[in-house]
Amino acid sequence: MHKKAGTMRSLLAVATAANALSIGIDLGTSTSCCAVWRDGAPELVPRRADGQVLTPSVCVVGAAAVRLAGPDEILNDDEATVTSWKRSIGLDAATAKWRVEAPTKKRLRLDDGATDEDGYVGVVAANDVRVRPVDLSVVVLESLLADCEAHLGERPRDAVIGVPACFLPAQRRATEAAARRAGLERVQVANEPELAARAHGASAADDTLVMVFDLGGGTLDVSLVDVGGRTAEVIATAGDLNLGGDEFTRAVQTVDPLLSLEEAERVKIALTTRASTETVSRAKLEHAATILLERCCDAAREACVLGDARLEGDELTEEATGRTRARRRKQAKSSQRALDDLRKSQPSMKITSQQGSRSVNDLVLVGAATKMPCVQKCLSRLTGVSYRKTVDPDRAVAYGAALQARANDGEVAAEDDFVVVGAFQAEVLRHFLSNAADEDNLDDLEDLDVDDAEFERLLALAEEGDSEVVEIDGDAFDRLGL
């Protein structure tokens, strides 16, 4: 990957040249925020209402209108609030049937989309008013843009918006449609783990295999990112479409059934800084969330299988001693030194690693739900490494989106930029580079004379159609990189 970094960066410049973007947006399940690059760093935009930087993704639905819920707002008798609709955006009834779990369908009261002009499922609020998830997203985005206008003195027209890596093309299109309806002219939809990798990337060591664990309010994404040469490639992505902070909130309710959903959410947040509340302790929540934590581990294991990697701590039980962990780390370092020495002594010999022999050696947490001690403990035990605290999990996606927007605006010199290549984009890049190199009989890709027009043609083909699998010049590419 490192040998191709310069060529990849020049090709990525072609891919983004047409997009002049200015702000980054994290349109989250539980909270949303936006960031802008100012004075050499990404900065979150405060809300007009109270100066806070996180906007709850909560809408008030009335018979005639939908609006963003204000702080401590008292509802009228004919109004109801709706939350956590993000999972269902852009889904028709057939897709929602297998992508949305029964408890979520019941809570959101999803309909079959029969009356929708696009055939998308709708959310039926407690007051029996039907509302489309895309309309709810428009309300949140309009509020974020108004906050930007108040803070920056002008209303942004262009943005990078983060979405879960597991989002289908239809969900990405629905998110982009919501952004355009909110007043944005140019929109780039990017995977949240890739944006988080960009936010953390500048501080990552070279030749590092990073696990980006993104547990938001409604979905889980786990990505393996290979970092080196100021370039990061997402080599594998896995996740759980129906696992997020909402599920842990309901786990709090199993410990204390008398708590309302709002009270359980406050208790969950309190337990990130306190050992216990009056009725719920961290230990009790960890026990109640055992199945949820195992699902977190399963997603991480799946990403490692897809990325041919190993989790150092996976086979260690709770009773495993620190001495055992230390011995494994020492053995891994010793093996790596021996491999490096062999490569130096035999430069002409092609040496490849055994299956699963590369270990995850860095952990990045993204999303407010990763602040829960039980999640952090589970992941540290699973990977055998401590998580990195470079960027607040609540802010990583917005910061990464702002960095991406700044790079797309051409405000970053190529040698200073940290480039993140998604799995799908990497496939297209490799296809283009390998074909071009074969035609020119080149051994070194840095000597390749890049045909920008041909590369743009491939990218255009890659973006066409609704299918998850795209065929380009006889080769099949997975749009989602799964």
TAFEN-V885879 format. One record per run of one state. SS is the DSSP state (~ for helix, > for strand, _ for the rest). FROM is the first residue (numbers start at 0). TO is the last residue. If there is no record, write none. Layout:
[[SS | FROM | TO] [SS | FROM | TO]]
This chain:
[[_ | 0 | 3] [~ | 4 | 15] [_ | 16 | 21] [> | 22 | 25] [_ | 26 | 29] [> | 30 | 37] [_ | 38 | 39] [> | 40 | 43] [_ | 44 | 53] [> | 54 | 55] [_ | 56 | 56] [> | 57 | 60] [_ | 61 | 64] [> | 65 | 67] [_ | 68 | 78] [> | 79 | 82] [_ | 83 | 84] [~ | 85 | 87] [_ | 88 | 90] [> | 91 | 91] [~ | 92 | 98] [_ | 99 | 100] [~ | 101 | 107] [_ | 108 | 108] [> | 109 | 109] [_ | 110 | 118] [> | 119 | 119] [_ | 120 | 120] [> | 121 | 123] [_ | 124 | 128] [> | 129 | 131] [~ | 132 | 151] [_ | 152 | 156] [> | 157 | 162] [_ | 163 | 167] [~ | 168 | 180] [_ | 181 | 184] [> | 185 | 190] [~ | 191 | 200] [_ | 201 | 206] [> | 207 | 214] [_ | 215 | 218] [> | 219 | 227] [_ | 228 | 229] [> | 230 | 239] [_ | 240 | 243] [~ | 244 | 254] [_ | 255 | 259] [~ | 260 | 269] [_ | 270 | 274] [> | 275 | 275] [_ | 276 | 279] [> | 280 | 280] [~ | 281 | 287] [_ | 288 | 288] [~ | 289 | 305] [_ | 306 | 307] [> | 308 | 309] [_ | 310 | 320] [~ | 321 | 344] [_ | 345 | 356] [> | 357 | 358] [_ | 359 | 360] [> | 361 | 365] [_ | 366 | 366] [~ | 367 | 370] [_ | 371 | 371] [~ | 372 | 382] [_ | 383 | 385] [> | 386 | 387] [_ | 388 | 394] [~ | 395 | 407] [_ | 408 | 417] [> | 418 | 420] [_ | 421 | 421] [~ | 422 | 439] [_ | 440 | 443] [~ | 444 | 446] [_ | 447 | 450] [~ | 451 | 462] [_ | 463 | 467] [> | 468 | 471] [_ | 472 | 473] [> | 474 | 477] [_ | 478 | 481]]
